[in-house]
Amino acid sequence: MRIDLFGGFRVVLGNTQVPPDSWSRRAPAVLVKMLALAPGHRLRREQVMDAIWPDLDPPAAAANLRKALHSARRILGAETIVSAGDLLFFPADAVAIDVRDYWSLVTAARRSRDLDLYAAAIDTYRGGLLPEDLYEDWAAAPRDELKADWQVLVEEYAGLLETGGDLNGAARAVQRLVTADPLNEDAHAWLMRLYALAGRRDEAQRQYTRLRDLLADELGAEPSAETQRLYEEIRAERTADPALTTDLWERVGDLRVQSGDPAAAVKAFGQVPAGDGRVHRKLAGAWLMLHQPAEAEPHLDRADRLAPDDAERGRLCRLRAELAWERGDLPAARRLAEQAHGIALAHGDADDVAAALEGLAFVSHMQGDWRPGLQQQIERLAGAGLGSRVVRFCDFNHCLSQYQLYGDDFAGDVGDYARQTLAVAERADAVPAQAFAWCLLGESLLLEGRFDEAAACLERSCELYEPLGSRTVALPWLRRAELAACVGDHAEVTVFLKRATAIATVTPMARHAWARLHATAAFAALERGEPELVIRSVRAAQGTAARYGDCPTCSALLNPVGAQAYALVGDVAGARLRAEAAERFVGSFPSAAWRAMADAAAGYAGGSRELLAAAADGFDRAGHTFWAARTRGNAQGTLAP
């Protein structure tokens, strides 16, 4: 049996399509559609009754469900829908579903960056989910999820085509975004840029006119200043001007760096005519993101010769530090990072100072002295004049601090270190650093299961970060959401996740914020007994990782939680993918806590109580009380619904 849901409902048995008039009654069709959309293609009877007959009492709804089930089996065959106790489901591997095909193609495309897989996934969508059920409540959430993911997927595909030099192909892809959402100004501007780069100046100008008219008619607004500036550059017939070409390709490269795709960034920056020192610096940075120092060094040398001022030389010095640590010369990396920091203080802007401090933090982390290094940097913050940019410095160190919380060599005394760091921050009157220390202390108490103390610390961290504005740090809010999930306060989870989502939307450290946000949302959904929402969070995390880049440490929790959710809905393949991701991670970052996460994920995927028991022991060794108790309970309880 094959079920198609994109572009309209259709069922094929063997080589014969079920006649559309077979579905003249609504309920049997809705039952089949809901099962096709459900994770693992299984639903509890109560879920179906609540969706189709929300106003009926349970006995009447149950009678209607029996009739609908009988009718669906009569149309499709008696064995097509299995009933086991309270569950209704399709037999494993007995049905092909286009939505399931879509998600498989998406996962494969994002892992491989293969253009053909991207194109196949995009084409599978075929105009959206079940257009005939546009106003059905049960279809709203999966429709919105699929539409949002498809739009992100098209953006990723267009970006790959653009940086590969296929400007016309990229334009066709972006045109699909414009067609799907005519008021998406970013898509219109992207299309204008692509037309300009391809020498299609007249089309770029017409695209701007269409955007301007749409915004005026629909919203009573005008294009943003950035879009207007791009239009004026194109209208001034500068498309053949190397300066404009340089500017446009540089923007492409910057976007690819932001999305965590340095290989595409290298291609984009490589399109810029030779002679621009700033672009050589960015090329060097992209090569270093790819861990290829030999490719980066010639660009650093060229950028050095072309550096216009001391501020630019300071930025290059920071990259020289990165080059040194890529080659394993950590003493040289520290010396260069210190030099870059000094130049940034004397000649750079707040971004330069923050970036230099990040470099120093990473060198300290690599040398194993992150703790004293951070405290020294906090003492420097008092007179640095970073303003809200210090948030980026704190966010970067929050990520590094996860190695303290989960690493074998550090975890036992993180609380004491956080208290010492708080004292240093108070002496320096460095308020953001105080917020950092309160959060770290709260995190250590949370993992120890000391929930009341953790709540007070995390609340204080949020209070101190709050005045820094919208681009503050999301982590304490996310840890508060995690704590609320641990104690079953699901209303508070929603409040904290909403606040963190607002931050993640605008923060320059998006890859850290979104990774942990989706992991926390997944955990909260699992604690509420909603594994299907966990799976949505896993898919959403894949989309934001493709857009902003991924942080493996910040998203580590997603692996065991996702594996458990997939196992609960009977999706063995999905559970194994999360277990494999967890195993890859612990292979790069071994520790008792991360090993426990990998064992837990594998235990859920394989239904192994022995692995879950081993995971619980690992959490015990790491001092993670809550996770040890939770995993041990799962090892002793029932692994399947």
N, C-alpha and C positions, 0 to 999 in steps of 0.2 A: 504494500500500500504506500502511495505517495500523497502527501498533503502539502498543498501550496497555500500560503497565507499572504504573500506579497502580491499586491495588485488585484486581489480578489480571491475568495475561497474556492478551492478546486481539489477534488479527491480523485485519484487514479488507482484502480485496482488492476494489477497486471498491466495490460496495455489499453484498458478501457476506462474512460472517464465516467465517473458517476454522474448521471444526468442532473443538471441543476435543479430541476423540478422535484427531485427526490428529497430536497431539503425544504419543502414547502412549509413544514412546521419549524418554528424557530428553535425550540429547546434542543432537539437532537443535534442540530448544526452547531449551536453554542457549546454543547458538551464536547464535541469533537475538536472545535477550535481551542477551547480552554485547555484540553489535554495536550494538544499540539504545542501550545505556548508554555505550559507549565515546566519548570525544571524537572528533568528526569521523566517528563510526560506522565506524571502521577499526581493525583489530587485526592483529597479527602472528600467524602460525600458532602460534608457540611459546607466546604468551600464552594462547591458547585451550587448547592441549594441557596446559599446566601447571595450568590452572584445572579442567578437566574430568577429566583422567586423571593426577593428580599422581604416582601410584605406578607408572605404566607406563614402560618404557624408550622412548626417542624413536621407534624404528621402529614399535612397537606403537601408541603414541599417534597417530603420523602416519596409520597405517592407519585408526584409529577416526575421526580427523578427516575423512578422505576420505569415509567412509561417512556421517558426520553431515552433511557439506556436501551430498552427493548427495541425502540424504533431505530436507533443508531446501529445496533447489531444486525437488525433486519436488512438495513441498507448496505452495511459494510461486510457483514459476515459475523457469525457467532463468536469467533475467537479473536476478533480485532480489539475488543475492549475487555480487559480482565478485571474481575471484581475479587478482592481479597480482603475480607473484613470490612473496614471502613474505607479502604483505598480502591480507587479506580485508576487503571493505567493501561498504556499500550505495552504489549510484550516487547522485551528488549530486542533490538535489531530487526524488528518486524515492520518498521515504518520509516520512511524517509520523509523529512520535513524541511522545507526550504529555509525556514528561520534557523533551524539547527545547522544547516549547511552554511548559512551566512556567518554565524558565530565561529564555526570551525575555520572558514576562510579568513576571517578577521584575525583570529589568533595566529594562524600560520603566516599571514602577510606581515603582521607587526613583529613577529620573531625573525623573519627572513629579510624584510624590506624588499620583497620581490614584487616588481611592478605588475606582472601578470596576475598574481594572487590578489593584489589590490583591485585591479580592474574587475576580476571575477566577483569579488565580494561586493563591489559597488553596483555592478549590474544585477546581482541577485536581488537587491532591494526592490527593484521594479516599481517605483512609485509609492512605496509605503505599505504599511500593514493594514489589511482588511478595510479598504476604503468604504465598504458597505456597512461597516459597524462603527462609523465615525463617532457616534454619540453613545456608545455602550461603555458603561463605567469599567467593566472587567477588562476591556481592551485598552483603556487609556494609558495605564502605566507602561505596559510593554511597547505600545506605539511610541510614546514619548522617548523611552529608552532607546529604541531602535533608530528613531529619527535623529536624536542627538548624536548617537554613535556614528551613524552614516555620514553626518555632516563633518564630524571630526575626521573620519576615514578619508573623505574626499579631500579635505585640507591636507592631510598627510600625503596622499597620492599626488596632488598638484604640486606640493613642495618638492617631492622627489623628482617629478618631471622637470620642474623649473630649474633646480640645481643641476640636473643632468643635461640641461641645454635644450630640452624639448619645450620651447616656449609656447608653441601653438597647441600642443597636447595639454600643457598646463592650463592654457586659457580655456580650452574646452571643458576641462574639469571644473575650473572655477565658475564657468558659466552655469554649470549644474547647481552650484551653491546659490548663485544669484536667482536662478529660476525657482529653487526650492524656498528661498526666503528673499523676496525682492527688496526688503528694507535692510538687508545686511550690508551696511556701508563698508565694512572692512573687505567684504568680497568684491564689491564694486571697485574699490581702490586697488585691490590686488589685480583685478582684471585690467584696469587702466595701466598699471605698471607693466604687466605682461605684454600688453599691446605695444606700449612704448618701447620696451626692450626688443620686441620683434620687428620694430620699424613700422608698426601699424598705427601711426599717430592719429589719423582721422577717426579710427574706431575708438581709440582711447578717449578722444574728446567727446564723441557721441555717447560713450558709456557714462561720462561725467554728466552730460546733459540729462540722460535718463535718470540717473541717481538724483540729481538736483530736483527734477520735476516730481519724482516719486515722493521724496521727503517733503516737498512743499505741499503736495496734494493730500498725502496721508497723515502727516504729522505736523504740518505748519512749521517745519524746521528747514535748516540749510545744512550742507555738508560741513564736516569738521574743518578746522583750520589746516590740519595736516593734508586732508584730501584736496582742499582748495589750493594749497601750495603745490601739490603734485600736478594738479590741472594747469596751473599757471606755467609751470616748467615745461609741460608738454605743449601748451598753446603757444608758447614763445618760440616754438620750432627748435628746441634745444635737443631733440631726440638724437640728433647726429653728433651732438657735442659730447666729447669724451667725459667731461665733468658730470653730465647728467647720467651717462651710462655707469660711471664709477659709483655715483650716489645710489642708483637703483640696485646694482648688484651688491653693493655693500649692505643695503637694507636686507636683501635676501639672505646674505651670510649671517647677519646679526639674528634674524629670525630662526635660522637653522641652529645656531648656537643655543638660543633660548630654548628650543625644543629638544635639546640634548642629542642632536644629530651632527656631530663634528665632521663626519665624512662628507655630508651634503654641504656643510659650511665651507669646507676646503674647495669643493667644486665651485661654489658661488663666488668666493673671494678670488679664486683663480681666474674668473671671467674679467676681473678688473684690469685695465691696462697697467703695465709695469710702471713703476715710478712713484707710487703713492706709499709713503712710509707707514702711515696708519694702517693701511690694508695689509701690508707685510706683517705688521705686529699682530693683527687679528688672524692672519693665516698661521703664524707661528703658534698662537694660542690654540687654534683648532687642531693643529698637528699634535700639540702636547696633550689635548684632550683625548686624542687617539693613541697616546703613549708612544709616539714616534719622534723622539728627540732629534734623530739625524735629519728628518725632513724639516723640523722646525728651525734648526740652527741657521741655515742660509737666509731664511726670511728675517730672523732676528738680526743677523749681520747687516742686511740691506736696510732694515728699519733703523738700526743704529746710525748708519751713514746719513739717513734722511731725517733724523729726529730734529724737529724745529726748535725745541726748548727743553728746559730741565724737567718739566712735568712729564713730557713724553719719554724722556730718558729714564725717569723713575718707573714708569709703567713697563718699560723694557727690562729694567733691572728686576722687577718682580717676576717677569717671565723667565729671565735668566735663572732665578732661584728655582723656578719650577723645572727648568731644563736640568739643573744640577740634581734635584731629588729624583727625577726620572732616571738619571744615570747612577743613582746610588751614592752620590757625593753629598751627604747630608751636612757636613761642616761648611762646605761652600754654599749650600742652599741657605743655611742659617745666616751666613755672612751677607749674602746678597739680599735676603729678605729684610734684614736689619737696615741695609743700605737703602732699599726701596722705601721702607717706612720713613726713614729720615728725609729722603727727597720729597716724599708725598707730604709730610708735615710742612716742609719749607716752601714747596712750589706747587703742590697738587691741590685738587679739590677734595671734598668730603668722600666722594666715591673712591678716589685714589688711596686715601688714608684707610678706608674700610677694607679695600682689596689688599693692601699691604698687610694689615693686621690679620686678615684671613690667611695670607701666605705664611706669616709667622706662626699662626695657630697650627697650620697643617705640618710645618716642619717640626714643631714641638711634638705633635702627635706621632710623627714618623720616628722621632728620636726617643720616644717614650717618656718625655718630660712635659706633656701637655698641661698637667696640673700646675706646676710652678710657672710655666710659660703664660698660662691664661691669667694668673694672678698678677704677674708683671704687666701684662697688657692692660688689665683693668686699671692699674695705677696710672697708666699713661692716658686713660680715657678722660680724666678730669679736665685736662686743658686741650683736648684734641679738637673741640668744636665740630663734632660730627653731626650734632642734631639728631634728626630722626634716622639718619643713615647708620647710626650705631646699631639699629635693629638688625641690619644685615649681618653685622659682626656677631651679634648675639645668636641669631638664627644659625649661622655657620657652626658656632661652637656648641649649640644645642645638638646638632647632628653628631659632632665628634664626641659629645658627652655620652651618646648611646653606647659607645665602646666601653665607657666606664661602668655603665649600668649592667651591661650584658657580657663584658669580657671577664675571663677567669682571673686575670691579674689585678683587677681594680674593684670589682663589685662590692666586696665586703665592707669597705669604709667610705663609700660615696657620700653617705649622709654627713660624716665628719668633715669630709672635704668641702661639701656644700656650705656647711656652717662657717668654716674658715674663709671661704671665698666671699660669703656674705659680709663678714667682718672687714675684709679688704675693700669691698665695694662701698661699704658705709664710710670707711676712713677716707676713701677717694671721692666721696659724694657722687658716685657714679650710679645714678638711679637705674638705668637699664641693666647694669651688671647686677644690681641687687635683685631685680626681677628675675634675671637668669638664675641666680643662686637659689632663690626661693623655689623656682620651678624644679631645679635639679634635686633639691631636698625633698620636695613633694613627690617627685618621681620615685626616688629611692624608698620612701615610706609606702608608696602605693604598691610597689613590687613586693614589699615585705608584708603586705596585708594590713598595715596600720592606717585604716581608711580615714578615721577622724582627723588624725594629725596631718595626713596627706592633703585632705580637703582644705584645711586652714592654710597650708603652705601654698597650694596651687591658687587659691583665691587671692592671696596676697600678691603672688606673681602677676595675676591678671590686673589687679588694681594698679600696680606700678607700670605695667606695659600700656595700659589703656590711654593715658594722656599723650602717648607718642603718635596717636592718629590711626588712620585706617590701615596703614601698612605696618602694622605691628607684628608680633610673633604669635603664631597660631598654637604652638605646642601646649602651653598651659591650659588653654581651653579644651584642647583635644584630650589631654590627660584627665581633665575634670569630667569630660564625657565618658572616658574609659572607666573612671572610678564610679560614676553614676550607674554604668552598666553592670559593674561588679556587684553593686548593692541592690540592683533591681529598680532604681529610680529612673524609669524610662522617660518620664516627662522632662527631667533635667537633662537627659542625654540629648534630646531634641534641641533644647535651648542652647546648649554648649556647641553642638555641631553646627547650628545656624550661625553662631558668632564666628566659629572657625572658618566656615565656608566663605563668609564675607571677607575675611582676611586673606584666605587663599586666592580669592579672585583678583586681588590687586598686589599681593606681595611680590617683590623681586625674587624671593626664594620659593617660588611656586612648586618646584619639584619635591621639596621636602614637605611642604604643607599638604599638598594633594595626596601624596603617598600615604602619610599617616592618617589623613582625614578618611580616606576610603577604608583603610585597615580598621580604624576605630568604628566607623559606621557599620562595617561588616560584623565586627565583634558584638556590637550592641544589638544588631538584628538577630544574630544567632542566640544571644541571651534572651531575646523576646520570643524565641521559637519560630522565627521567620526565615528559614534557610533560603527561600527564593529571593529575598532582599539581599542576603549575603552575596548571592551570585551576581546580582545587579551591581553591587559595589565592586566585586572583582572585575567585572567587565568595564565599569567606569574607570577603575584604576588603570587598566590597560590603555584606555583612551587618553587620560591625562598624562600618562607616562610618555605616550607617543607625541603629545603636544609640548610638554614642558621638560621631558627627561624624567628618569626614575632615580630614586634614592633607595638602594636595597635595604639599608638599615632601617629607614623610616617605614618601609612597607613590609618588613619581615613578618609581622603578625598576620598579614593577609594570607600567608601560606597555610598554616595549620587551621585557621578559622575557615578559609575557603575550602580546604580539603574536607573538613568535617561537614560543611554545608552540602557540598556536592555528594558526599557519601549518603547523607540523610535523604536526599531526593533520588538516590539510585543512579546518579551519573558517575559511574566508575571512572570513565575516561577523564572527566573534569577533575575528579579528586586526584588522579594520578599526575595530572599536569601540575597541580599545586604542590604535590609531594616532590616532584622533580625540581621545581623551582626552589623549594626549601633546601633540597640536597645540594643544588648548585651553590646556593648562598653560603651554606655552612662549609662547603669546600674551600671557599675563599676567606671566610671569617670564622675559624673554628673557636668554639667556646661551649661550656656546658649548657648555657641557656639557649643558644642558637642550635646546638645539637639536639636539645630537647624539642625545640620547635620542629626540626626536621623529622625526628622520630615520631612526634605526634601526628604530623601530616601524613607520614607513611603509614602509621597505625590506622588512621581513619580511612585512608585510601584502600588499604588491604584488609580492613576489619580485624586487625591484629591487636588483641589485648596485651600481648607480651610487649609490643613496641610502645603502646600507650603507657604501660607500667614503667618501661625504661625511660620514657619521656618525663613521667612524674618524678622519678628519681633524679633525673638531670635538673629539673626545676628546683628540687630540694637542694641539690648541691649549689645551685646558683643563688639560693636564698629567696626565690620567687614563690612566696608562700601561696598566694591565691592560685597561680597557675599550676602548682604542684597538686593542690587539693582538687582543683577542677578536673585536671587530666586523670588523676587517680580515680576520681568518681566515674569518669567516662570509661576507664579501663574495667571497672567493676560492674558497670551498668550495661544497658542495651545500646548497641552501636547502630542499629537500624530502626526506622520508624515502625 
